[in-house]
Amino acid sequence: AQTVTQSQPEMSVQEAETVTLSCTYDTSESDYYLFWYKQPPSRQMILVIRQEAYKQQNATENRFSVNFQKAAKSFSLKISDSQLGDAAMYFCAYRSAIGPSGTYKYIFGTGTRLKVLA
Amino acid sequence: DSGVTQTPKHLITATGQRVTLRCSPRSGDLSVYWYQQSLDQGLQFLIQYYNGEERAKGNILERFSAQQFPDLHSELNLSSLELGDSALYFCASSVDGDRDYGYTFGSGTRLTVV
């Protein structure tokens, strides 16, 4: 069964600095998706970035980028030039390939709380 | 506004009662997912519907049920409520298919059972 592990319950970063959040996963599939979601204090879940497993190029979205290491099953999120508004809970998520019955699994990690220090 | 509408935003009810949470997916999305998030916890998948049919089931209690209607809105019914059911309930929708652009989440319904 697929699993997603976020080993850092909490991280802190100084404003304008760079921080990397870790995520590892376990799967026997070769085709899948990986996502990072942000949950600020408002509790709204916001998609930050996505990565398709068959693409070797790391995804980037403005100040957010990932380091996708397929062989190591690692999917870390790098936030550059951290801003106070980046303070939130960050969840890593895995979506499996579509199975024969048309179903797939979507699994979330337990989250990393990011604090941004002024 | 994410395009996924959840109502109500807040709900306070007593133990033993029954409530219904409503979700309207983003226009064009056929899949609706329900998640439960207890205080400072991760997201627990409850159930998924695709175009009116149940597609996948997670750790959903027997006291909970859901359905998706022909207009694609979905309702999550929670009955015989217990204090431990107090949580944030999220609905999410997605374009189901080979290309997945991620969930669009609603803003959640905060349920408090007293």
Interface residues (C-beta under 8 A of the other chain):
Chain A: Y33 F35 Y37 S42 R43 Q44 M45 I46 L47 R50 F91 R95 I98 G102 T103 Y104 K105 Y106 I107 F108 G109 T110 G111
Chain B: S2 Y33 Q37 Q41 G42 L43 F45 Y50 R55 A56 L88 F90 A92 D98 D100 Y101 G102 Y103 T104 F105 S107 G108 R110
